[in-house]
Amino acid sequence: MKVLIRYGDDTAQCDVQESASIASKIRIHVYPNGRIEIEAPLGKSVNEIQNAAQKRARWVFSHLKVASSARALSLAREYVSGEGHFYLGRRYKLTVSPAPMAQSSVKLTRGRLEVAVYSCDPAVVRRRLKNWYHERAQDYLSRRLSHWVATLPFLKVEPPLKLISMSTQWGSCSPQGTIHLNPALVKAPRQCIDYVIVHEVCHLVEHNHSRRFYHLLDRYMPDWRSAKAELDGLAEMLLME
């Protein structure tokens, strides 16, 4: 469902998500990519949602302006020394240095992400760094999935995990019960990683965003909303290559 709001001569389209996890208040989120999401309690009419959103139009458009300015300052990665790259929510300064192919390495040390490669060509650095992130993601995300499977009483067997690069999603759960996670998720803070994993694991029980799904999420990760909001705010920066 979508609704349109206006402020002066400007209009904006909002995505509406009905949620069983909120009682009465309609919530509005403006994300760094310019997307506007409205969380509405089940049973609210389109007119009620539209009117509630329109009342906050000034707030929405002011946040859209801030987000647009931030995006204008974002530059595509060049994979050269001095750039900032993320791992587990922390920003590291990239340093690139030449090294024989047999001694190629990526290391985290004292706030730096040190990449030693046979060529400092950005394409070579990007490929080496992408492989490193994938390796780290396989290890860390697997361990966090195992942790949650051992913690959540409704799971008896650990589901298969597959890493898949995605441009707009952090994870998914297949009908066959395989958990797919984006390796770029390892760049996010730990609580955001746990939110995505718990979200997808809950889909093993409830395959849609039903009332029971949100009850599971609320019960086993009560602070998931703040983790989701933090991840949404970082998404454009973390997914950028």
N, C-alpha and C positions, 0 to 999 in steps of 0.2 A: 504494500500500500504506500502511496506517496501523496503528500499535500504540498501546496504552493503557498509561500508567504511573500509579502511585499513590504518594502520600506522605501518610500519616495518613488523614484522611477525604477528601482531595482527589484528583481524577483529572485527567489531561490527555491529550489525543489528539495523537499525533506523526505528521507526514507523513514517509514514508520514501522517499528517493531513492537508487536503486542507481547507483553510479558506477564506471566503469572506471578512473578516474584516481586512486583511492586503493587502496593495497595490502591492508592488513589491518585497520587501526584504524577503528573506528566513530566518527564525529564527530557531535556534537549542537550545534545552533545554536538559540538563543532570540532571536527578533526583537522589536523594540519594539512591534509590533502584537499580541504574544502568541502568534504562530505558532511552533511547535516543528518543526524539520526535522532529520531524522537522515540523514546520508550514510553509506551502507553499501557495502562492496565487493561486487562481483558474486559470487553464489554463497552469500552468508550466508543462513541460514534465518531464518524469522520468529521462532522461539524464541531464536536467538542474538541477534538484533537487540533483541527484547523484553527479554531478560535484561541486555544491555549498557546499555540505556536505563534500566532499573529501578535498576541499581546507581548511577546518577547522578541519581536522582530528587530528592535533597535539593538538589543544585546547580541542577537545572532549575527547581524551584519557587521557589528563592530569586531566580533571575533573572526568573521570571515576576512576582514581587512587585515587583521594581525597575521592570520594564517597565510594570506596571499603575500604579504611582505616577507615573511619567513621563507616561503618557497622561492621567492625571487633571489634570496641570498644563498640558496642551496646550489652547489655546483656539482656536476657529475664527477665521480672519482677519477683521478689521474694516475694513481698508484705510483706516487713519487714521495720521496722523503719529506716529512713535515705534515703530511695529511693525518687526519684523525680517523681511526678505525675502532670498532667496538668489539668487546668480548665480555659476556656475562654482565652487560650493563655498564661496564667501565670503558671510558674512552682512552685509547692508547695512541701515542704518536708513532707513525710509521717511519722506520729508517730502512733504507735499501742499500745494500752493499754487494759488490761482486765477490764471487767465490767459485771455485771449481765445482763442476756439476756433482761430483761425488760428495761434496761438503754442503750442498744446498740444505737450508734449514729455515725454520720459522720459530722464533722464541719470544716469549713475553718476559720482559725484565725491566724493573724500575720504571714503570710507566711507559715503556716503549714496546712496540711490536717490531722486532728486528727480523728482516727478511734478507737472507743471503742467497743469491742466485747467480747462475753463470752469465746472465745478461740482465742489465737494469732496464731493459725495454719494458714499458708499462704492461704490454700484453703478457709478457713472461711473468712479471711480478703478480699480475692479476690471477693468472692461472695457478701459480704456486700458492698464493694466499687462499684462493677458492678451495683448493684441495685440502689445505690445512684446516679451514673452517669445517669442511665436510668431515674430516677425521675427528676433530674435536666434538662436533655435533653428534656423531655416531656414538662416541664414548659417553658424553655427558647426558644426552637425551635418553639413551638406553638405561643409564643408572637411575635417572629421575623417574622413568616409566616403571622400572622395577620397584622403586620405593613406593610409588603410589599404588601399584598392584598389591603390594604387601600390606598397605595401609587400609585400602578400601575393602570392606567386608563383602561387597556384592560381586567381587571378582575372585575366581578360584584359579584361573590360568592366565599367565601373561600373554597378551595378544602380540601377534607379529608386528614389528616396527619397520617401516620403510621410509627413507629420507627422499623427498622429492622437492626440487627447486620450484617455487611458485612465485609469481610476480605480485599477487595480491592476497594470498592466504597464508596463514601460519600452520594450519593443520586440517585434517579431515579424517573421517572414519568410514571405511568402505562397508558395504552391506555384508561382506564376508568376514568382517571383524578385524581387518588390518588397520593399524593406526599409521597414518601418513603425517610426517612432520617436515616442515621446511627447515633445511640445515641453517638458514640465516637466523633461525630462532635462537641459536646459541649466542648471538650477539646481544640478546635482550637481558634485562635483569632477571635474577633467579625466580622471583615471585611471578613474573610474567610468563616464564617458561612453565612453571608449575600450573598456572591458570590454563594455558593451552592444553597441556597434557590431561589435566583433570576434566576439562571440557570435552575433549575427544573420548576419553575413557567412559564418561557418563553416556556417551552416544552408543556404547556397546549395549546398554540397557534400554535407553530411549533414543530411537533413531531420529527424532525430530525435536523441536524446541517446545515440548509440551509442558504442562504444569508439573508433571512428575520429573521431567528433566531438570527444571529449575530447582525443584525441591532437593534433588540429589546434589546439585551444584552448591546450593545454599548450605546444605548440611555438612558437606565435607570440605568446602572451601568458602567460609562465610565472607571473606574479604575479596572475592573474585571480581567484584565490580571495580574496585580501585586498581587492581592489577590489569584488568581489561582497559580501563581508561588510560593507564600509564603506557601500555603497549600500543594502543591506538595513537597516542601522541608521538610515539617514537617510530611508528611503522614506516613512514616515508623515508626517514633517515637510515634505518636499519636495512631496508629492502633495496636501497639504492646501490647500484654497482658501478 
